[in-house]
């Protein structure tokens, strides 16, 4: 019977703090310091973190308050959501951003300590779950999750990526606790472990799967969008801070909306800004945050996301990371409604853009879109020296992936891309005459 590693970061959230720091909003005289916790490399939070910081929109909104206070923003960067929650419950961070599972731990910890927090807006989301991916070594012979039975798998326990792993294993008929040896590791540690061969697979959140695939250090084994369950990142705020400074939170959410509009209107420029700030390749940032990227950005708190959050509670309870969580009381969209005004209803009803293939030409500030993957391939074949990156949506799930990293299937005159081999094989099995082909063969057929 294999033992699952205990999550130090998640478990720590459920233990009493030994000491609490001073209130983050306190300042000398008329100066108010607003402390924002964010995750620069968790790039589906950039509209509330990395991109927002680089654009300076929050500071501009605060300066426009003219309420007699001088505002200072203290941006604090973390690798995961757990330390942000610890700092929030200690009164040292006022506003933070993190993924859906960490948000629930944030809610549980805040309630436990009598320092409640609330989900106040959404950053990036994917309605099918495509933000999380299981990857394996580039030359691995594994073709499906069933191949992981009895193997070592790295993930960050209590994260959305862990939730994807648990649900995917269950659907594959594998006990997520006994059927694999699960290692609780930070994303960077897990990535190194995969490269060293000390684990057989890695289940992680954005941007790690895309980054490792882009670098040639991993290949996709399971596309989280196959679960067809929404996953998202959001903004949480301390209730006591919000009650004392409601205008500050409204200013933050107005600034977040501005950053969202910038990203949606200028996705290539936004990707370049985030890449410059994080050190991530812009091509990887665009995979997730581009015009047809895996993530959709909108601050509105959609009912589908709240419903998914409620379903996530059972996964955390099963892992004994938390008890019951009152999601309805945790969600508070009054401030984002106020910040967005009449545009809120429109944003709430908006749907993600349709899937499309894209080519990013070197030196261009815009990408070129194509109606079919075959047309993209034909373009790439004729512009091999000028294409910086090419992206295609999975035929089944719509998840965007790098064209040269996708699994390709030839079906008559069609050439169809898939993120992972199991999805491609299912298509082949259901379509007589279809067969998997190499990327080079797909290019040749398209041209």
N, C-alpha and C positions, 0 to 999 in steps of 0.2 A: 504494500500500500504506500503510494507516494505521498509525501508531505508537501503541503503548499507553504511557501515562505510567508511569514507574517509581515504585513505592510507597516514599516516603522512610521512612514510619513502619515498614512491615513490613521493608523492606530493612535498616533500622538495627538491627533485632533480630538480624540474622545477621552483624553485624560485631563485631569485638572491642571491648570497652569500653576507653576510654582510662584509666579509673580506677574503682576500686570503693570505695564508701563503707563505713562501719563497720556492724557487725551491728545490725539493727533491734531485736533482742530484748534487746540489752544495756541495762542500766540501772544507776544508781548505787545501791549498797547492795542493799537487798532490793526495790527497785522494778524491775519489768519492764514495759517499754513494748512494746505489741503494735501494730504498724502495719498497718492494713487499707486496701488500695486498692480503690476502688469507682467506679462510674460512675452518678452520681445520675440522669441523664436516660436511661440505658439501663434502662428501667423493668422489664425482665424479670430484673434482678438485685437488686430491692429487698429481698428477704428476706435478702440477704447484704450489703446496703448501706443505701440510703436509709431504708426502712421499719425495718429492724433498728436503725439508728442512732437514729431518732426514738423508738423504743419503749424503748431502753435495756436490752434483754434481755441483750446480751453483757456489759455491765458488771456486771449483776446476777449472771450466771453466774460471772464471774471473782471477784466478791466472796464467792461461796459456796464457793470452793475451800478457803479457810482452810489454805493450805500454807506460811505464813510470808512470802509475797511480797505486795507492794502492786502492783496492776496499773493501768496507765494505757493507754487506747486512743487511738491517734492515727489519726483517720479522714482519708484523703486522697482527694479527688475528682478524677477525670479524665474526659475526653470519650470516650476509646476505651481498648481493652485494651493497645495497644502500649506506652505509657509505664508502665503498671503492670508489664508484663513486664520492661522495662528496669530499673525500680527493684527488682524482685524479684531479678533476677540480680546486681544490685549489692549485695544484702543489706540493702536499705533498706525493703522491704515484705515482710511475713511471709505475709499472706493476701490474695488478690485475687479478683475476680470479673470474668468476661468471656464473650464468645460463643464458639461452638465452633471457628471458624477461628482466632481469636486464641489460644484454648487450645492449639491444636496448635503455633502459633509459640512459645508459652510453653514447651511441652515441648521443642521443638527447641533453643531458645536456652539453656534450663537445662542440657540435656545437653551442648551445645557448650562451655559455660563451666565445666563441672564443678560446677554448682550446681543440681542437679535439682529439679524441682517435680513435684507430682502433682495430678491431678484428684481432689478429695475429696468433692464433692457437686454436686448439680444445683440450679439456682434455677428459672427458668421454661423451659418447652419447648412445642413444638408438633410432634406426630408427623407432620404432613403438610408442614411447612415454611412455615406461614402467618405467621411472625414477620417475614419479609422481603417487600418489595413493590417493584415498579417503578412509578413514577408519572410523569406528564407534566403539562404545563401545563393549567389548567382548560378552556381553549378550544381545545386541540389537536385536530386532526382524526385523530390516530393512533388506531387501534382494536386493534392487535395488535403483538407484538414484531417481526413482519416489517417493520413500517413504520419500524423504527429502523435498518435497514440503511443504512450510509453516514452515519449521524447521530452527534451528540455525546451521550455518556451519561456522567453523573457517578456515581461510586461510591467507596468506600474500599477500595482494593486490599488483599487479604489478609483482608477481613472476610467474615462470613457473607453479607452482602448482595451482595458481589462474587461469592461462590460461587453464589448463586442466579442472578445475571445470567448467569454463564458457562454454567451448565447449561441455563438457559432458552433462551439464544441457540442453543446446540448443538441442542436439540430443535426449534427453529424453523428449523434449517438454515442458521444464520448463524455464521460463524467469529468467536468472541468476541475474537480478536486482530486480525483483518484486516477483519472485516465492519462494525465500528463504530469510532468514535474515542472511546476510553475515557479519561476524565479522572480522575485520582486526587485526590480532594478529601475533606476532613473533611465530615461531614454538614451542618453549618451553612453551610459554604461552598457545597456543592452545592445546598442549598435556595435560597440567594441567587442562584446562577447560573441555576437553573431559573426563578425569578421574573423575572430580568433578561433571559431569553431567550438566554443565552449557551450553554446546553446544551438538548438536546431532551427529555431524560428523566433521571430520578434513580433509582438502585437503592439502597435503604437499609434499615437494620434499625430495629426498634422504638426510639423511638416516632415517628420522623420521618415515615413515610408517613401514618399516622393523623393526626398533628398538622397536616401541610400540607393534607390533605383537609378536616379540620375547619375550618381557617382559610380555606378556599376558594382556596388557593394551588396546589392540584394535584388531580389525579384519578387513580385507579388505572388502570394499563395492564396489569399482570400480577400475579396473586395467586400468591405463592410456594408456596402449598399445592398448586398444580397439579403440582408436581414429585413430591409424595407421598413426600418424603424428610424425616426428622426434623431439626429444628434446635433448638438449646437454648443456654442460658447456664449456666455452672457456676462453682464455687469451686475455686481452685488454691492450694496451700500449698507453701512451701519445705520441702524434705526435711530440711535441717539444723535449721531452726527446730522442725519437728514432732518430730524426735528429741529435742531438748533440752526441749521443752515440750509433750508429748503431751496433757496435761490442758487446756492452753489451747485447742488445736484442738478437742478434744472439747467444751469449753465453748462455743466458737464455733458448732459444729454443733448443739448443743442449743438455743442461742439462735436459730439460723436456723430450726430446726424450730418453735420457738414463734412466730416471726414468720410463718412459713408458715401455721400454724394460725390466727393472727390474721387474715391476709389472706383465707384461705378461709372463715373464719367471719364476718368483717365486711368484705366486699369494698368496700362504699361508703365506710365509715370509712377503710379502708386507702387507697383512691384519693384521698380528701380529704387524708390525711396526706402522701402522696407529692406531690400537687399543691402543697401548701403549702411543702414542702421544695425543690421543683424549679422552681416557676413554670409548670409545664405545666398545661394545663386539666385539671380532674378528669375531664371527659367523655372526654378522650383516654386518660388513665391507665386508666379503667374499660374502655374498648374492649379493651385488652390484658389487664388484670389483674382483670377483673370475674368474677362468678360463672360466666358462660359465655364469658369472654373468649378472645382468640386464644391466650393462654398458659395453661398449666396449671402450678401450682407444687407441687413435691414434691422434697425433698432426695435421695431414693433415686436411685441410679445405675442406670437401667434398661438392660438389654441392648440394646434397640433404639437407644438413644442412643450407646452405645459402638460398635455396628456402624456407625451413621451417621458417627461420628468417623473410623473407619477408611476409609470411602469418601471423606471430605473430603480425606484426605492426597493423593490423586491430583490434585485440583484445585490445591492449593498447589504440588505438584511441577511440574505443567504450567506454572504461572506463574513457576517458578524462584524461589519464595520459601522453599523448604525442600527437604531431601532426604527419605529414608525416616524415619519416626517409629514407634517401638515403642509403639503405643497401649496395649497390654496392660500394659506396665510403667509407663506414665504414670498409668493409672487405679489408684487406691488407695481402696477403699471401706471399709477396716477401721475407720476412725475414725467415719464416719457410722453404720455398723452398731452400734458401741459406743454412740454418742450416742442413737440411736433405740431401742435395745434390742429388745424383743419386737414393737414396732410396725413394724420395718423391713420384714419380710416382707409385711405388709399393704399398706404404702405402695408397695413394689416391684410388687405385683400390681394396684394401683389403676389404673383407666382414667380418662381425661379425662371431665368431665361431658358429657352429651349437648348438642348444639347447641340453642339456644332463642332466641327473640326476647325483648327486654327493653325496658321503658320506665322511665326514671328521672324520677320526678315531682319537681318543685321542692320543696325543703324536706324531702324524705323521706330516711330513713336506709336504705331498702331499695328495690330495684327490683321491678317487676311483670313476671312472666314470662308468655309466651303460647305456646301449642302450635304456632301457625302464624303466618307473617308477615302474612297477611291479617287475623288477629284483632288483631295489634299495630296495623296500619294503621287498623283500625276504631276502636281505642282512641285513637290519636293524633288521628284526625279529630274525635273528640268531646271532646278535651282539649287542643286546640292551645295554649292559653295557660298550661297548667300542666306540660307535658312538658318537662323539661330536656334530655333526650337520648333517642333511640330507636335501638335496635340490632337488626340482623337477620343471620342466618347465610347465607352463600352457599349456594345450592341444591345446587351440585355439590361444593364443598370443605368447607363448614361454617365457613369463616372469617368471624368476626363483622365487621360493618361498620356505619357510620352509615346509618340508613334513608334519610335524605335525600341521601346521597352514592352510594347503590347504583344499579346498572343494573337496571331493573325490566322484567319480561316478563309479559304477560298471556297466559294459556293457558286459554281457557274461563272458568270461574269462578275460577280460581286467579290470584293475583298473586305472582310469584316473584322474589326478589332475587339479584343477583350482584355480586361485588366489581368485576369488570372486564368490559369490553365483549366481549372475545373468547369468554369463557366463556358469556356470555348469548347470543351469536350462534350458538355451537355448539348450545345448547339449542333455539333457534328453528329452526335448520336441521333438527334431528332431530324436531321436533314440528309437524306441519302445523297451521296456524291460529294458532300462537303468534306474538307480535309484541312488540317492545320498546315501552315506554310511559314517559311522564314520571312523576316522583314524584307530581306533582299528580294525574295520571290514575289512578295506582295507589291513591292515597288515596280518590279519588272512587268507584272501583270497589269498594273494600273497605267503604265506608260506605253 
